[in-house]
Amino acid sequence: MSTPRISGRMYGNPDLPPLVLGPSLGTTADSLWRPVIDLVWGEFSIFAFDLPGHGLSDPAAGSFTMAELADSVLDAVRSSPIGERRFRYAGVSIGGAIGLQLLLDHPDRLRPMPVLLCTGAKIGEPEDWQQRADEVRRSGSASWLDRSLQRWFAPGFASSRPGRATALGRALSDADDESYAKLCEVLAVFDVRDRLAEIELPLIAVSGDHDVAAPPAVVEQLATGVRQGVHIRLDDVGHLAPVEAPDLVARILAGGPPADRFERGLATRRAVLGDDHVDRAEHGVTTFTADFQKLITDYAWDGIWNRPGLDRRARSMITITALVALGHHDELAMHVKAARRNGLSADEISEVLLQSAIYCGVPAANTAYKIAGRALAEFDLIAGAQERDQEEQTSTP
């Protein structure tokens, strides 16, 4: 046996919480994970590693086990800016299997809620992996290109996103043949189904409903086999979820299950815009607009408004300025009232509009002042009525 050498690349601010990303067989970390990295850039310090003979990693010098592969990943993490810090982990297919091995052998190095995608405690059958290893040794990893592209994606994805499919296909064609074959042999003997109950750290297991390599039933078996597992099934996704559904994967990494993110976003939306506005918006939701309403609740109201970097007062000032610049007058009136709920005074809102006059233009600010004046009057009228109601209720015996 020979421990392989693993290399990778850092993304983002090294002072942020660390996240380690593992690729699937035949892909590189950048070709597989880059769509997600772009979405979570400001939330994590990211180390994305490549498998032996793929991308930045050297070819394998000899045979190795999944445990030795996991140890090599840990060595690479130690050599990165993450160092000895505990890290969040996410991996796809064999990358997910490496995550399971880390959970079994080095649970003290991982933070809660690792995300294991399109993987299982056992993936495929030994004879199929050995057959693939033999064929790659004879004909090269590129011989699996067409079959991999068919198995990797849900129907229609490759034709709708040819650039992504091409980049992944290039990564497979460039992989070292012998290293690829050795990884197939590692997967042929990987089976930790009888050890899942040893895993105490809570985890998220993600499946694609079109995945033939790690079908949802296999992923669900993983989630139910550990002590604390959550299974999330993604619609219209095959085997490479970070490429096919980067927004959903990013949300899972950044905020846990999507349902939790929606509920947090909805609570913030109500606090900022008021129950009456949100109730009217929800009452008007149709099957045509439902996805859009969910998108803004998830992304805007949890993904942005709940970030700790700015308080709500600051976010209101930024939002008002952007709406003035773009001429979104209906939204401007709504957010002037929201700014008052977030603690801005009428005078402070006027200061924001004054500065907008310089950077967005006097005509834009002139219109904004008219809209803001009406919105502030409406806000004060409603606030005054609510205050009188409360006083009457308090004084009533």
Buried (B, 14 or more C-beta within 10 A) or exposed (E): EEBBBBBBBBBBBBEBBBBBBBBBBBBBBBBBBBBBBEBBBEBBBBBBBBBBBBBBBBBBBEEBBBBBBBBBBBBBBEEBEBEEBBBBBBBBBBBBBBBBBBBBEBBEBBBEBBBBBBBBBBBBEBEEBBEBBEBBBEEBBBBBBEEBBEBBBBEEBBEEBEEBBEBBBBBBBBBBBBBBBBBBBBBBEBBBEEBBEEBEBEBBBBBBEBBEBBBBEBBBBBBEBBEEBBBBBBEBBBBBBBBBBBBBBBBBBBBBBBEEBBEBBBBBBBBBBBEEBBEEBEEEEEEEEEEEBBEBBBBBBBBBBBEEEEEBEEBBBEBBBBBBBEEBBEBBBBBBBBBBBBEBEBEBBBEBBEBBBEEBEEEBBEBBBEBBBEBBEEBEEEEEEEEEEEEEEEEEE
